[in-house]
Amino acid sequence: MISISAGADDLGIAVLASAARTAMSASGGDGDAVGFFVRQLGIDARARLHGGEEDATLVITADSRGTEFVVTLQDRGLPVTGPPSSLLPLLDAGVATSAEARTDGLGNVTEVRFALPTHHRIFDSAAEEILSEDAELRTDEVTIRSMVPSDAAALTRTIYRCYGWSYPISDLYFPDRIAAALESGQRIGEVAVTESGEIAAHWAAVFLSPTVVETGGTVTDPRFRRRGLAKALGDRLLERLQHMEVIGRVREPVMTHPATQEIALQEGATMVGAYLNILHPVQQIGITDGLLAAKVSISVAYSALRPLAPATLWIPGPYEDIARVVLSASDWPREFGVIGHTYHCPENSVLSTVYDSGNRLGMVDVALVGADLIDVVDGVLQQMNRSGAEYVGVRLPANQPALAVVAAGLVELGLSYASLIPALRPPTADNPGGDVLVTQWLVEPEFDTSGWVFATAGVEQLVQAVVAQAVEVGTRGLERQRRAARRAQLFASLGD
């Protein structure tokens, strides 16, 4: 890792860019791209230092993390609400893999990730074949244990044997990415392994926060089914998560068949929403005939792994009806707050923004609701829209009373209900953390629901309510523009 500081003048910015470019080149990556990004980050930071009273020192750190090279800029200028708009089109073009901007209590932190050569080293399928569902069963003994980085290539082979290139979690086709996630602790997993080292079954968890994980990546080689391997791995994974004091578990069942929905419900999960048009089209072996015509939508389920502490939810009016449907199906100790005439609301919101170029997906994390929430969220959405984003999620702190009032206008920006995740954020010294209301913006709020299948009428009711609101808020702006155009036409015909 390198760390270097310099003044926010032309010479200082040039020194920072040169240092980052050299470090990336030494790691085998595109040093020129990194140098250009750092220069633009420095220029953006300098523009936010115009007040004169700020510390004009910029600090760059650069380090290789797994399959990516990460550059971080720290500055003490005006607060950031997202990565520089000048860089987002380059992100969308794949020059970098993702960018995040946030404040950390001491200043601004902007982090950009670049692909090292291993990041794009995909699985070679030449020696593998896709197995049919009725493949002949095998009797090989298997060992059940925790997954380690050296299992990464074997997992990718198993994914391919079962699903071809259709598995929606594309990172699982890149063994180096799997190994890096395991080494960093971002991912944990349980596997059933044959004597030769091949994986017969797998179940994993990815940390969404220190308190909540997303479980999935579940696969069983059809030749090793009917042994209860999936259940055994799932039980081990849950025991491991409980030992780690994880509070909650999120699952994302597909909506093209009901099996994964049914499993989640049978295990006590509550359906909490749906992420619409969030994944690129895939072909689901044994489920769909050929490539799906549209982007993939997924339902969202949540299970508490330990008792939840009681809490009050402050949900803005446009999202409250759907949130009540979710809460009525759960046994969580939650109640809805009723906002009074007075409530605490700081002037400025605190948020961070991440843009993932590969999936054209943005995520806005609002840690603190301020009076300027509508303005800053609108600015981020416009910035991401211009840069090619097709889906943007906005996570809102559901236990802050000001949210019920300040966020009521978010539907006018095209944000509809997505999900409600309890205890997603752990408490910190300056923030109580807590539950999160997730809203979603879609570049095209159009859905083909003809292939969707629901495990229960309750799941269907919830998902259709999420879809209906997404369609309604997504077309509201267009209708408003048309009405304004008609009024202008009418008034013009009346003359002066």
N, C-alpha and C positions, 0 to 999 in steps of 0.2 A: 504494500500500500504506500502511496505517496500522499503527502499533505503539504500544501504550499499556500502562502498568503501574499497578497500584493494589493496595492492601491487600485482604486477604481478609475484609473486614467488609462490612456491608450497604451502606455508602456506596460503597466501592471497587467492589463487584460491580455496583452500579447504574450507576456511571460507565462501566465496561467494556461493559455491555450497551447503554447509550445510544450509545456511540461506534460499536460494531459495527452497531447498527440504522441509524444515520445513514449509515454507509459503504455498507451494502447498498441503502438507499433511493436514494442518489445514483447507484448503478449500475443502477437500474431494477428491482430485485428486491423481495422481501417483507421489508422491514426489521423488521416486528413479529416474524416467525418467527425471524429471526436474533437479535434482542434477547432473546427468550424462551429460546432455546437457550443463549446466552452466560450468562444469569442462572443457568440450571440447572447449567451447567458450573462456574460459580463456586461455587455452593452445594455441589456435589459435592467440589470441590477443598478447600473450607474444612473439610468433614467429615474429609478425609484429613490435615489439618494439626493434629489434636488432640494430638499429642505435645508440642508447645510448643517443641521445639528446632529445628523446621524454619523456613526462610525463608518468611514469610507473604505474600510478594509474588506476585501473579498477573500474568502478561504475556499480552496478547491481540494477535495480529497478524491482519489481515484484508486480503485481496487478491483481485482478479478474475483467474482463470486460465482462459482460453478461455471456455467456456460456463458455468463455475461460479464461485461466490463461495466462497472458502475461509477459514474462521475457525479459528485455532489458539490453544489455551490451553496455556501452560506453567506448571507449578507444581512445588514441591519437597516435596510431601507423601508419604504412603505410596504405594508403587508401584501403578499402575493395571494391571488385567488386561483391561479392555475399556471401551467408552464407558459412561457412567452408565446404569443399567438404567431409570431414569425416562424417558430420551429414546428408547430403542429402539422403543417402540410408535409414537412420532411419526415415526420414520424409516420404519417399515413403512407408515404412512399417507401417506408421500410429502412430508412437510413439509421434509425434507432428503433428499439423494440418497444419501449414505454418511457413515459416521463411522469413524474409526480412533483407537485409543489405544495408546500404546507408551511405553517409557522410552528415553532417548537417552544415558545416561551422566551427564547433568547433572540430570535430573529427569524429570517426566512430560510427555508431549506428547499432547494430544487434538485431533484435526483433524476438523472437520465441513464437508461440502460442500453447498452450496445451489445450486439451479438458477437461472441467470439466464434472462431471456426467450428468448434464442437457444438454450438447451439443449433446449427442447421444440419448436423450429421444424422440423417434419418435412417431408419431400419432398412436393411436390404432384404427384400422378401424372396429373392431368387430361389433359396433353398427350402422355402416353406410352402405349404398348401393350405387352403381354407377347408376346414373340416365341416362335414354335414352334421345336422342335428342328430342323425341316427348312426353316427360313427360307432364302430364296434367298441364296447367297453373293455377297459384294461384292468388288470388286477395288481399292477405294480404297487408296492408299499410306498407311502409318502410320509414325509416328516413335516409336521406343522410347527412353524416358528415365526419369529419376527423377521420382516424383510430387511435386507441390508443392501447397500449400494451395488454390490457385485451381482445382485439379482436383476438389475435393471434390464439388461438385454433379454434375459429369459422371459420377463414379463411382457416385453414388446412382442416377442415371438408368439406367446400365448394369445395376446390380444389379436394379432393378425390371424392366427389359426381359427379363432372363433368369429371374428367380425370382418375380416378383410381390411379394407381401408375405410370402413364405415363408422368406426368408433368415434363418438362426438368429442371426446377429450383428446384433442390432437397431440398434446404434449406426450402422450403415452407411446407415440410412434418414434420418439427421440430418446433413446436410452440415456444419453448424457444428461438430459434435462431431468429425468427421473432420479438418477444417481445424485445430481446436485441438490434436488429438493430433499432427498433423504438425508444427505450430509448436513444440510442447513437446519434440519428439524422442521421445515415447513410441511413435510409429508411424513407420515408413518404408515406402516402396513403390516399385514399378516399374510403369510403364504403357506401353501401346501406344496412341498418340493419332492420330486422323485430322486432316486439315488444318483441319476445322471445330471441332476441340477436343473431339470426342466420344471417349470411352475405349472402345477395342475389346477390351482385355484388361488385367488387373490382377493383381498378386501383392504381398502385404505381409508385414511382420513387426512384431509388437508386443513390446516389451521386458517380460519377466516379471521380470527382474533385469538388472544390468549385464552379466552373463555368459551369460544364456540368453534366447532369443526364442521366441515362438510364431509360426509362419508360417501364413498362411492368407488368408482373404478373396479366394481365387483365383476369378476369373471371366473367361470369354471370351464375348463377344457371338457367338451362333451364326452370324451372317452373316460372321464373320471367322475361323472355324475352318479347320482343315486347312492352316494356315500355320506351325505350330510356334511361335506367339506365346507360349503358356504356358511352353514349355521355355526360350525365349529370355529371358523375364522372370525365370523361376526361376534360371537361370544367373547373370544379372546381380545378382539379390538375394543369392545365396550368395556371390558374389565381394565384394559390398559388405560383407556381414556378416563375412567372413573378414578384410577390411581393417580392420574395426572391432574385431578381436580378440575377437569373440563365441565362446564355447566350445561352446555346444550349441544345438540347435534342437528345439523341441517342435512336434508336429503333433497334431491332434485329429480323426482320420477318423470320419465317421458310421458307424453300424452297420446302416443300412437298405439299403445297397448296398456292394459290396466295392471299387469303383474307387479311392477315396481311400486305403483300406488298402493296396491293391496298389501304388499309386504310392509310398507311403512305404517299403514293404518293398523294392521294386525299387531304390530309391535308398539302400539300406543302413541304414534306420532299424530300431530295435528296439522292439517293442511292450512298453510298460512298465506298462500297466494300463488302467483304464476309470473314467470319472466317471459315476456312475449317477444318473438323474433330475435332471440338473443344469440343463437348459434347458427353457423353456416349450414346450408343444406347437406344432408348425409344420406347414405343408403343404409338401411337397417337390415342386415342379413336375417332372413327368416321372418321379417315383419313387413317390410315394404318392398315392392317390386321396382327396383331401379332407384335412381337418385330422387329424393324428395324435391318437389318443385319449388318449395318455399323454405324460408329460414325456419329453424326449429324453435318451438316454444316448450317450456318445461314447467311443471308444477313445482311447488316448494312445500316441504314438510319440515316440522320442527318437533324434536323430542327433548324434554328436560332430562338430563342425566343425574341431577341431584335437585332437591327441593328449591324452588325459586323463592327469593325474598319478595314479600308483598311490595307492590308499586302502583302508582297512579299513572294512567296514560292520558296525555293531552293531545288528542288527535284532531287535526283541522276538519271542519265540517264536511268538505267534499269527500274525505276518505273515511269518515266515521262509520257509515253504514256497513261497508265491507269489513272494517276492523271489528265491528260488533259481531258479525257473522263468524269471524275467526275466533274471537274470544268465547262465544257461546258454545263452540265445539271443544273447548279446552277446559282443563281444570286448574289453570294458572291463577295464582292469587293476584288478579289485576282488577282495577276498577277505572272507570272513566271520570276524569276530573271535569268540573264545571267552572269555566273561566269567569272571573269577576270583573269589576270595572278597573281594578288595579292589578298589575302583575309586573314582575321584574323583567326588563328587557334591555340588555346593553345596546349601545349604539352600533357596534360592529360585530358581525358574525365571524366565527373562526371555522375555517374549512380547509380541506386539502383536496387536490384533484389528481387523478391518475388517468392517463390515456394509453390504451393498449392498441398499437398500430396493427398487429396481426389480425385481431378480431374486430377492428373498427369500433371499439367499445370504450366508453368513458365511465368513470366512477367518481362521484363527488361525495365526500364525507364531511358532513356538517357536524362539528363537535359542539359548537355553541351558537344558538339562534340569536341574531341581533336584528335591530330595526331595519338594517339594509339587506336582509335576506333575499328579497325578491330581486333587487338590483344585481347583487353579486351572482346569484344563480342564473339569472337571465344572461348576464355577460358570459358566464362559462358555457352555457348551452349554445349561444350564438357562435362563440369561438370554436367549439367542437363541431358544430354543424358545418361551418365553413371549411373545417379541416377534414371532413369526410366521415365523421362518426355516424354510425347507423343505430346505435343504442347507447343511451346514457342513463345510468342509475344514480339517484340522489338519496343518500342515507341521512335520515333526520333523527335527532335525539327526541324520542317519544315521551320522555319523562320531564321535559322542560315545559312549564306552563305557557311560556310565550309562544310555543310552537302552534298552539291551537288558534291563535289570532294571526301571527305574522305569516304563517305558511298557508293560510287559507286561499291566497291568490295564486298558488303554484299551478293550479289546474289551467290558469290562463296562459301559462308558459308551455302548455302541452304535457305536463307531468301528471300521470295517472297512478293509481295504487298499484304496487307490485307485491309487497309482502310485509309482514310484521315479525321481527326476530327478537325474542326476549334475551336480555342479558348479553347482547353481542359485544358491548364495550365494557371493559373492566374499569373500575374506578381508578383515578389518579389523584395526585395532590391538588390539582386545580380543576378537576372535572369529575362529577359523580358517575359518569358512564351510564350504563343501563340499556334499556330497550331501544330498538331502532325501527322506525317506519321507513320502508324503502319505497320510493316512487320511481317511475320510469318514463323516459322520453324516447319516442320511436320516430325514425325518419319517415317510415311508411306504416301508418297504423291500419294496415289491411291484413286480414287473416283468412286462411282457408281452414276451417274447423271440421271439414267433412271427414278427415281421417282420425279425428280425436276420439278416444274411447276413455270413459271414466269408470273408476271402480265403484263409486256410489253416487247416488243422486246429490248428496251433499257436496262432493268434490265438483261435480258438474255445475251446481249452482254457484259455488265460489268462483270457479274459473270463468264462467260465462259473465259474471258480474265484473271481474277484472277486465275481460275483453270489451264489454260494453262501455266501460268508462274510458278505456284507452281509445276506442273509436270516437267516442263523443268529444273528448278533449283534444284529440288529434285533428279533428275537422273544425273545431270551434274557431280557430284563428282564420282559416280560409273563409268561413261563412261571414265572419266579421269584416274581412277585407271586401268581400262581395257586396255586403250591405253598404259599406262606405262608398264603394264605387257607384252603386245605384243612386245613393243620395247625391253624390257629386253630379251625376248625369241629370238627375231631376232638377237640381238647383240651377244647373247651367242652362236648361231649357226655359227657365223662368225669366232669365235676363237679370239686369240690375234692378 
